[in-house]
Amino acid sequence: MKKWLILASAVCATSMSLVGCGGGGTSSGSAYDRLPAPTIRIFNLVPDNTAGLSVAVDDSVIASNIAFRGGTADFQSINDTFETDGATDISVNDVATAAELDRINDEFLNDSDSLIVMFGKQNYGDEDEKALQILRIPISRRPVAGKARLLILNGYIPSVGRDPRQINFQTANPADPLSSLKPLFQTNNINFGKFEGNSVLDIDAGTRLMQARDSDSDSVVVVASKTFTFVAGKIYLAIVSGQEDAADPARRAQIDFVELTTR
């Protein structure tokens, strides 16, 4: 297979403080054009990228200097597919070398929301299955009444020589070792770099310990864990990212929860 900076103006930087940035979309008066423009939010999960990444829509840069585990501050509008005379190109470049690392071509319709995620390794050697790719995830930003919704992304990269792994994502109770056998909330076999039906998990609000486990192992292997307080009616992107054998401990496996604005 092939910390957050602030997004500002047309070309945006990103930081963990995360504030909004938007724009785009026009109206020619038709019923279709009166719908909201499509929106995207961008994340960099490439652990061996050190210079940052830039992302362009139809070759116009809309976000730059996105660090590993960084992303744009919020959803931002882009032109819909019909305004761009066909499907829309999304491309990603390394900031230091300006080299294009991947490109996708897809339809972005009005009144739609998507996540644009770069995952894998920039320098993957002969491990093609770990190569950097762009993943577009169409999502609904409508909240779920009485529940917190998790959108789970497996971007975890095992050590050199080991294939990408499926993960199980579940609650655990440190005071009760048997709780991991019967977790309150769980979804299993989440594929690397994919977003499928089992990538969505609705849970009750509260403070919970969440674990990502290697589902391909015969024994219990906890890839990463994190305690987080979830709020009902919120949507969170649950990111499992990092590289198992990264020289920098900050680039090894961890879980991050990013609240996504609802509408």
N, C-alpha and C positions, 0 to 999 in steps of 0.2 A: 504494500500500500504506500501508493505514493505515500512602584507597586502601584498602582493605578495613577495616571497623570490627568490633568484637566483638559477636556476637549474644548477648543476655542476656535471660533470662526470657521473658515472652510477647511483649513488644515489644523488638526487638533492634536494636542498632547494629552496624556492620560495620567491619573494618579489615584491612589486608594481613597482620597477624599471625595472623589466622584461628584461632579455637578453636571448639569444638562447642557445639551447643544443640539440644535435642530436646524430645519430649513428644508428647502426643496419642495417640489410638487407645484403644479400649476393647474388652472381650471379653464377649460374652453367653453364651459357652460353646459356640457352634456351631463346627464344623470351620473354617468360613471365618474367624471372628473370632479363631481361634488363630493365624492367619497374621500376620506383621508388618504394622503399619500402613503405608500409603503414605508415602513420603518425598519431599521436594522440596528443591532448593537454588536460590537466587535470584541473578541477576546483572543489573547495570545497565550497558548499553552505549550509553546515550543521550548523545552528546557535548555537546549544548547544554543539558543539564540541569545546573544549578549549585546548586540548593537541596537536591538529594537526592530520592530516591523512597521511598515507603512502599508495602508490598504487604499486601493483606488476603485472607484466605480466608473466604468467606461473610461478608464485611463485618467480620471481626474482624482487626485489624492484627496481623501476625506478624513483620514486619520493617520498620524505618523508618530514615530517614537513610542510605539506601544511595547512596553517591557514584558518580559515573561511574567505570567500571572497578572498582567495588566489588561485594561480594556477601556473602551470609550465610556464616558460618564453615564450615558443614558441612551435610549433609543433616539435615532435621528432620522429625519425624512430623506428619502431619495426619490428621484423621478421614477414613475411607474414604467412598466415595460413598453406601453404604447407610446409614451413620449420619447423613448429612446430608439424607436423604430426597430423593434425586435427584442429578443432576450438581452438581459443586462450582463455585462462582464464584471466580475469581482476578481481583482488581482492583488497579490501580496508580494512585497519586495523587502529585501534586507536593507536596512537604513545605511549601513556602512558601505556596502558594495553596490547598492542600487540594483542588484541582480533580482530578476523576477523568480520567485520560488514556486508559485502555483497560480493557476487561474481557473475559474469556473464560469460557466455561462448558464443563466437560469432566468425564469420569468418572475418578476416581482410585481404583483398586482396591487392596485389601490386597496386600502383597508386590510392590509396584511402586515404581520410583524414577524421578524426573523432574527435569529442569532447567527452571526458569522464567526466561526471558531477556527483558528489555526492550531493544528495539533500535529504530533509526530516530531521527528528530528530534522533539523536543517542539514546536519552532516550525518547521514545514515549509513555511509559506506556501502556494503553489499547487502544490507538488511532492508530490502525494498519495502517490506511490509510495515516498516517504521518511518517511511519517508514523509516529510512535511506535506500536509494537505489542507485545503480549505473545506470545512464542513458547513453547509447552510442548514439551519434547523428552523423550519416554520413552526411557530408556536401560537398559542392563544394566550392573551394577557388578561383574560377574564378570570377573576378570582373564584375560588370554590368556597361556598358558604360553610362556615364552621370548621374548615380544614386549612392547613398549610400545604401547599402543593410544591413538591420538589421535582425539578427537571434535572436528571442525573446524567452527567457526562463522564465517561471513562476515557481519560487522556493519559493514563498511567503507562509508563514505558519501563519494562523490565530491563535487567542488565544485558549487556552485549551477548549475543548468542542465544537469548531466550525470546521466543515469540511473544507478541502482545497477549495479555491475559483477559479473560472475562472476570468481572467482579460481581460479588453480591454486596448489596447496600442495605444496612439494617440497623435497628436500634440495639443497644446493649445496656446492661445494668451492672456496674462494677461491684455492687454489693451482693449480687446474685450471680455467681458463675454459670448457673444453669440457664440464665435468661437468654444467652446467645443461642441456645438450642430451640427456644420458642420465643423469638423476638416479637415485640408488639407490632412492629412494622418492618416489612422486608420486601425487597424485590431482587431477583436472582439473575445471574448469567447476562450481565450487561456487557455487550461487546465493545471492544476498543474502537474509538472513533466513529461510533454509530449512535443514532438516536432512534429508538424503536419503541414499541408499546410498553416494554418493561422498564423504560427509562423514566417513567412518570410514577411518582409515589405520593399519595395523599396521606397525611398524618395528622393526629390531634396536636393542638397547640401545646407548648410547654418547653421546658429545658430538657434536652435529650442528648445522650451520648450516641453518636452515629459512627458506624464502622464501615469501611470498605474492605472486603475480604477477597482473597484470591479464590475464585470458585473453581479453578482448575486443579487445585491442590488437594491431595488426599488428607492432609492435616489442616488444622485451623491456622491460616496465615493472614494476619491483619495487616493489610497494606498501609492503611492510615486510619486515624480516628480523630474526632473532634466533638466537643460539647458545644451546643448552640441552643439559643432560645428562639423557638419558632412562634409566629403569631398567626392566628386564624385569619383567613382572607388575604394572606400574602402569598406571593410566588417567589421561589428561590431557585437559582441555578446552583446545583450542588456539583462542584467540580472536583474530580479526583485527578490530580496532575503530578508531574515530576518524573524523574528518572531514577530508578533503583540505585544505580552505581554512579550517580553524578558526583564529581569531585567536590563541588560546593554543596554543603548540607542544605542550604536554602533552596536548592533545586531538586531535592529528593521528594519522595511522595508526601503529599498532604491533601487534606480536604479543605475546600473553601466554599462558603455559602455567600452568594451575591443576591441581594434582593432585587427583583425586577419590578419596575413600575407597572401597575395594573391599569386597565382602562375599561 
